[in-house]
């Protein structure tokens, strides 16, 4: 399986600013803020010279994580210190194994109805008809 098939899932992850995937079977794919494209291209070139499986580059307020997985190389930009950094390597490994299908957007959570003591629900004050 190719990370290329799951590029939209990676780009849609919270905190991800830009992502590029270099695959021997596909042209290089990019999603995200366009100004990061040349930086990610240069990062992939630097990564190729290191011989490592993964590297991190800190550039001002952002971190670039470059990782090789199943023959594909992925570079991801995220804000330095973002919570997703802890699970990003695992997420990339999982996305490299199985195609996830189309990305769906999550719905905003709905506010729960007000609960009265005893378990009954009452409409909010905005939903009540005005007394005349």
C-alpha positions in Angstrom: 0.0 0.0 0.0 1.1 3.5 -0.6 1.0 6.6 1.6 0.1 8.4 -1.6 -3.4 7.0 -1.5 -3.9 8.4 2.0 -2.4 11.9 1.5 -5.8 13.6 2.1 -6.2 11.9 5.5 -2.8 13.0 6.6 -3.4 16.6 5.3 -6.7 16.7 7.2 -5.2 15.8 10.5 -5.5 18.5 13.1 -2.3 20.7 13.2 -0.9 19.6 9.9 0.0 22.7 7.9 1.4 21.0 4.8 2.4 17.5 3.6 4.3 16.1 0.7 4.8 12.4 -0.3 7.6 11.2 -2.5 6.7 7.8 -3.9 8.6 5.8 -6.6 5.2 4.8 -8.1 3.7 8.3 -8.3 4.7 11.9 -9.0 5.4 13.8 -5.8 2.1 14.8 -4.0 1.6 17.9 -2.0 -1.3 19.2 0.1 -1.5 22.3 2.4 -0.1 25.8 2.5 1.7 26.4 -0.9 4.5 28.5 0.6 5.8 25.3 2.3 6.2 23.3 -0.9 9.8 24.5 -1.7 10.8 23.9 1.9 9.5 20.4 1.9 11.2 19.7 -1.4 14.5 20.8 0.1 13.8 18.8 3.3 13.3 15.6 1.3 16.6 16.3 -0.5 18.4 16.7 2.9 16.7 13.6 4.2 18.0 11.6 1.3 21.6 12.6 2.3 21.3 11.5 6.0 20.6 7.7 5.7 18.2 7.9 8.6 14.6 6.5 8.8 13.2 9.7 10.3 14.4 13.3 11.0 12.9 16.5 12.5 13.8 20.0 11.4 12.8 23.0 13.5 12.2 26.1 11.3 11.1 29.0 13.4 7.6 28.3 14.8 7.2 25.1 12.8 8.7 21.6 12.8 9.1 19.4 9.7 9.0 15.7 10.3 10.4 13.5 7.5 9.9 9.7 7.6 10.4 6.8 5.3 7.7 4.1 5.4 7.3 1.1 3.0 9.4 2.8 0.2 7.5 6.1 0.4 8.9 9.2 2.0 6.6 11.7 3.7 7.4 15.2 5.0 4.9 16.9 7.3 4.9 20.5 8.6 3.2 21.3 11.9 3.5 24.0 14.6 6.3 23.2 17.0 4.9 21.6 20.2 1.6 20.6 18.7 0.0 17.6 20.3 -0.2 15.6 17.1 3.6 15.3 17.1 3.4 12.6 19.7 1.3 10.3 17.5 2.4 11.4 14.0 4.9 8.6 13.4 2.3 6.0 14.4 -0.3 7.7 12.2 2.0 7.6 9.2 2.8 3.9 9.8 -0.9 3.1 9.9 -1.7 5.1 6.8 1.1 3.4 4.9 -0.5 -0.1 5.5 -4.1 0.4 4.4 -6.0 2.7 2.1 -8.6 4.6 4.2 -11.0 5.7 1.4 -12.3 9.3 1.1 -11.9 11.8 3.9 -15.1 12.7 5.7 -15.4 15.8 7.9 -16.6 15.4 11.4 -19.7 17.2 12.6 -19.6 19.8 15.3 -20.8 18.3 18.6 -24.3 19.3 19.6 -25.0 21.0 22.9 -26.9 18.7 25.3 -30.4 19.6 26.5 -30.6 21.0 30.0 -31.4 18.3 32.5 -33.7 18.8 35.4 -33.2 17.0 38.7 -34.9 13.7 38.3 -33.7 13.1 34.8 -36.3 15.1 32.8 -35.1 17.4 30.1 -36.3 21.0 29.6 -35.9 23.1 26.5 -33.4 26.0 26.9 -34.7 29.4 27.8 -34.3 30.5 24.2 -36.6 27.8 23.0 -39.4 28.6 25.5 -42.4 30.7 24.3 -42.6 34.1 25.9 -45.3 34.6 28.5 -47.8 37.4 27.5 
